[in-house]
Each structure stands twice: as structure tokens, then as C-alpha cells.
Amino acid sequence: MQRPQIWHYGLLAQSWANATEAGPEGEYYKKLIETSGQPALDLGCGSGRLLLHFLQDGLDVDGCDYSEDMLAVCQERAAKQGLSPRLYAQAMHELDLPQRYRTIFACGVIGLGGEHRLTMQAMQRCHEHLRSGGIFAFNYTVRWNDPPAWLARLPENRQVKPEGWPASSERQLLADGTELEMVARSLETDPLENVATRQMRLRLWHEGVLIREEVQTQRLDDYSKNELVLMLERAGFSDIQINGDFSDEPATADHHELIFICRK
Ligand SMILES: C[S@@+](CC[C@H](N)C(=O)[O-])C[C@H]1O[C@@H](n2cnc3c(N)ncnc32)[C@H](O)[C@@H]1O
């Protein structure tokens, strides 16, 4: 496969217009940019959830994302705030940008797409795009603290496919007054390749009438901590540090997010 299989398109991309809170990850990456240096690159910036906060705070940060739909949301939100970010539509494994950075960070991006080889290439492209001594950081959500994801590897569970759609849930109000209903299901888990496939069904409602339905599919890579360390080393990084849950504490098995920080 030459392309990451992600589901950040169409209605799903539109739903990200509502995600505006930067959360603890925003604080964490902001501090990292301030200490590691600028210019910085928000790799997989999506709708600009973090990027726009950083630009408002006066940081010099560019954005890059594979999904043009996510970038369109980012652009629209930026224009409303009087910002004009440099945005690039590129897959991270093919990253080819005009400038070199002191910090590259990827929030919620590593582990999406379903192709370990492309992630390896992405790490090499990040290494190439950093100035000497520059920092690459990303968070990775571990699957072992997610019981359904972990249990889905067992023979009796991985053969039940595809599972049905869960009952419809709450609807999210969009800016134009329509309502968005989102439900997700597992399609397949392949423990040999360490890849899970999930689908999202999105339904757009207007005054009780269904006006659009989409199904998007995403593949998720499963990595161990040590595998990611080896990949980073192979890409040329050193001084690899792993913290837990957007804190300065070293990662433990009880953390849900592993934060990798390494140096060119
Ligand atoms: C979960 S969203 C996170 C967006 C943003 N970083 C944030 O924290 O709000 C993941 C983003 O990564 C992008 N993405 C996934 N795989 C990518 C790849 N291989 N290259 C570039 N962008 C990618 C998706 O299009 C999506 O916008």
C-alpha cells in the first residue's frame, strides 16, 4: 500500500470544526516548541485544533496534513480568526517542504493509516526536515489499556466480522444547524500485521430528515514501545525520551499516551 488509509474526509472532517479545545496536549506541545525552538511543524495538523492556538500565541508554526478536507476546515477557521497559516497537503511519508524546522510534532497521527513501512518512511522524512539538533515529538495511544482493542486480537473475536453498527447515539450540532450522528465499528483485527480496521458511519440530519450518509474506513497500526524506539533509531534519531500522558513523568504501562521526544 502506498497511501495511508484514514477516515478524515467529508462529514468526519466537518465534525472537526467543533474540536477547538487544545487540552493538555496543546499545553504540552506549546511548551515543547518554546523550549525546542522555532520554526515548528504541526504534522497532521488536521482542522488546526492546536495549530491555530499556537499561531494566536505568536509561535511560528506551519501545518501539514494528508486530508485536504481537514485542511479546508483549518483554512476556514484560520480566516475567521484573521490568521494565514502556511498549510501543506502532503502525506508524512512523502514530506517535501521548503523549510527546515527546529521542532516537528505530530499529535494523534502516528498509528493511523495501517502501514508500518509508511510510518518508518515518515520518521525518515521528519529527520530530513529537521535542522541539526532539532526535536521530533509525537504521542501514541497504546492499545493494551483499551480492553476491546486488546481482546479483538483473540481468535474467537477477530473472526467475528464485520460486527454490526452500534445503536445510534447522540447527534452533534453543526454550525449550519444540521445534526451529525457518528457510530464506529471494528471490521477486522490482524495480529500478525498488527493492524486493525475500523469503520465510521456518519449521518447528517436536518429537521429530523436524513440528508446524507457516509461510511469511512480507517486502518490503525499497533506498535510496541520498543518497536517505535527501534524505528526512530533507524531513522537516525537519538536521545529518545518517552513520557506518559502529556506529563514529564517517564512512561509506565499504566499510561494511555506515550509521548516520544527525540533529537536529530
Ligand atoms: C486524530 S487527527 C489529529 C489532528 C490534529 N493533530 C489534532 O490533534 O487536532 C489525525 C490527523 O492526521 C492526519 N493524518 C493521518 N495520517 C496522515 C499521514 N500519513 N500524513 C499526513 N497526515 C495524516 C489526518 O488527516 C488527521 O487530520
The ligand as a MOL file (V3000), in Angstrom:
LIG
                    3D

  0  0  0     0  0            999 V3000
M  V30 BEGIN CTAB
M  V30 COUNTS 27 29 0 0 0
M  V30 BEGIN ATOM
M  V30 1 C -6.7780 12.4850 15.0140 0
M  V30 2 S -6.4900 13.7370 13.8280 0 CHG=1
M  V30 3 C -5.4960 14.8650 14.7860 0
M  V30 4 C -5.4310 16.2540 14.1880 0
M  V30 5 C -4.5800 17.2450 14.9850 0
M  V30 6 N -3.1990 16.8050 15.0850 0
M  V30 7 C -5.1580 17.4480 16.3610 0
M  V30 8 O -4.5570 16.9890 17.3380 0
M  V30 9 O -6.2180 18.0500 16.4460 0 CHG=-1
M  V30 10 C -5.2850 12.9580 12.7890 0
M  V30 11 C -4.8650 13.8120 11.5870 0
M  V30 12 O -3.7370 13.1920 10.9910 0
M  V30 13 C -3.8800 13.2570 9.5820 0
M  V30 14 N -3.0670 12.1670 9.0300 0
M  V30 15 C -3.2220 10.8420 9.2660 0
M  V30 16 N -2.2910 10.1440 8.6110 0
M  V30 17 C -1.5250 11.0480 7.9550 0
M  V30 18 C -0.3930 10.9370 7.1130 0
M  V30 19 N 0.1220 9.7450 6.8060 0
M  V30 20 N 0.1570 12.0660 6.6050 0
M  V30 21 C -0.3660 13.2770 6.9190 0
M  V30 22 N -1.4440 13.4490 7.7170 0
M  V30 23 C -2.0140 12.3430 8.2320 0
M  V30 24 C -5.3720 13.0960 9.3650 0
M  V30 25 O -5.7670 13.5660 8.0890 0
M  V30 26 C -5.9280 13.9250 10.5100 0
M  V30 27 O -6.1200 15.2620 10.1450 0
M  V30 END ATOM
M  V30 BEGIN BOND
M  V30 1 1 1 2
M  V30 2 1 2 3
M  V30 3 1 2 10
M  V30 4 1 3 4
M  V30 5 1 4 5
M  V30 6 1 5 6
M  V30 7 1 5 7
M  V30 8 2 7 8
M  V30 9 1 7 9
M  V30 10 1 10 11
M  V30 11 1 11 12
M  V30 12 1 11 26
M  V30 13 1 12 13
M  V30 14 1 13 14
M  V30 15 1 13 24
M  V30 16 1 14 15
M  V30 17 1 14 23
M  V30 18 2 15 16
M  V30 19 1 16 17
M  V30 20 1 17 18
M  V30 21 2 17 23
M  V30 22 1 18 19
M  V30 23 2 18 20
M  V30 24 1 20 21
M  V30 25 2 21 22
M  V30 26 1 22 23
M  V30 27 1 24 25
M  V30 28 1 24 26
M  V30 29 1 26 27
M  V30 END BOND
M  V30 END CTAB
M  END
